[in-house]
Amino acid sequence: MASSITTQADLLTYTSATDNELSRLETERMRADNWASVHIRAWTEVKELLLARRPSIEEADLDDSSELEKCTCLMVLYQAYEEAELGTDEAKARKRYWFRKMRREFATRELTIDSVTVAPEAFGSRRALRG
């Protein structure tokens, strides 16, 4: 099982985030590990959302976890705003923005399981959707 499926380069590929936005969010720890810890946490959160679906899906069930790269990148940005603790209204709005984009991406993402495309499904658990 992969501890992470995304990188910093993926953030620029899958999102509209700019280098400037990312640099404003960096904490000392993020700089030290090149954001790896945030990518790991984001992938863990996305896997928890998969488990909250009905029926639940585990990482091992997925034919191709890369189908969730965009969703994971959006979760990375949400997590980064959460960790950066920027107190401005603009930062809070951006945090909500990335979370809503991630939820929409997750809810509309078709997944492949055992060579069968599984239709998108709304989240199975509101508890898993705090934000």
C-alpha positions in Angstrom: 0.0 0.0 0.0 1.3 3.4 -0.9 1.8 5.9 1.9 1.2 8.7 -0.7 0.2 8.9 -4.3 0.9 12.6 -5.1 3.9 14.9 -5.2 4.4 18.7 -5.3 4.5 18.5 -9.1 1.1 17.0 -9.1 -0.3 20.0 -7.2 0.6 22.2 -10.1 -0.7 19.7 -12.6 -4.1 18.9 -10.9 -5.0 22.2 -9.3 -5.0 25.9 -10.0 -2.7 26.6 -7.1 0.3 28.8 -7.9 3.9 28.6 -6.6 3.2 31.8 -4.7 0.2 30.4 -3.0 2.1 27.2 -2.0 5.0 29.2 -0.6 2.7 31.3 1.6 1.4 28.0 3.1 4.7 26.4 3.9 5.6 25.7 7.5 9.1 24.9 8.6 8.2 21.2 8.7 6.7 21.3 5.2 9.9 22.8 3.9 12.0 20.2 5.7 10.3 17.2 4.1 9.2 18.9 0.8 5.5 18.6 1.8 5.7 14.8 2.0 3.9 14.7 5.4 1.0 16.7 4.0 0.8 14.4 1.0 0.8 11.3 3.3 -2.0 12.8 5.5 -4.1 13.8 2.5 -3.9 10.3 1.0 -4.8 8.8 4.4 -7.9 11.1 4.6 -9.0 10.2 1.0 -8.7 6.5 1.9 -10.9 7.2 5.0 -13.5 8.8 2.6 -13.4 5.7 0.5 -14.2 3.6 3.6 -17.1 5.9 4.3 -18.7 5.2 0.9 -21.5 2.7 0.7 -20.4 0.1 -0.1 -17.0 0.9 1.4 -13.9 0.7 -0.7 -10.5 -0.2 0.5 -7.2 0.9 -1.2 -6.6 -2.7 -2.1 -9.9 -2.8 -4.0 -8.8 -0.1 -6.4 -7.4 -1.2 -9.8 -5.6 2.1 -10.2 -5.2 4.5 -7.2 -4.1 7.2 -9.6 -7.7 7.8 -10.3 -7.7 9.6 -7.0 -4.7 11.8 -7.6 -6.6 15.0 -8.3 -8.8 14.4 -5.2 -5.7 13.8 -3.1 -4.0 17.0 -4.4 -7.1 19.0 -3.5 -7.0 17.4 0.0 -3.3 18.4 0.2 -4.2 22.1 -0.3 -7.0 21.9 2.2 -4.7 20.2 4.7 -2.0 22.8 4.0 -4.4 25.7 4.8 -5.4 23.8 7.9 -1.8 23.4 9.1 -0.6 26.9 8.1 -3.2 28.4 10.5 -3.4 31.7 8.6 -6.0 33.7 10.5 -7.2 36.0 7.7 -10.7 35.8 6.2 -9.1 35.2 2.8 -7.2 32.2 4.1 -10.3 30.7 5.7 -12.2 31.2 2.4 -9.4 29.5 0.5 -9.4 26.6 2.9 -13.2 26.1 2.4 -12.7 26.6 -1.3 -10.2 23.7 -1.6 -12.3 21.5 0.7 -15.4 22.0 -1.5 -13.5 21.3 -4.6 -12.1 18.1 -3.1 -15.6 17.0 -2.0 -17.0 17.6 -5.4 -14.1 15.8 -7.1 -14.5 12.8 -4.8 -18.3 12.7 -5.1 -18.1 12.7 -8.9 -15.0 10.4 -9.4 -15.6 7.1 -11.1 -13.4 4.3 -9.8 -12.2 1.1 -11.4 -12.6 -2.0 -9.2 -11.9 -5.5 -10.6 -11.9 -4.0 -14.1 -15.4 -2.6 -13.6 -16.1 1.1 -13.4 -18.0 2.0 -10.3 -20.3 5.0 -10.6 -19.7 8.0 -8.5 -21.4 8.2 -5.2 -22.1 11.0 -2.8 -20.3 10.7 0.5 -21.5 7.9 2.7 -20.8 9.6 6.0 -21.2 13.3 7.0 -18.9 12.6 9.9 -16.1 12.0 7.4 -16.7 15.4 5.9 -15.9 17.9 8.5 -14.3 21.0 7.1 
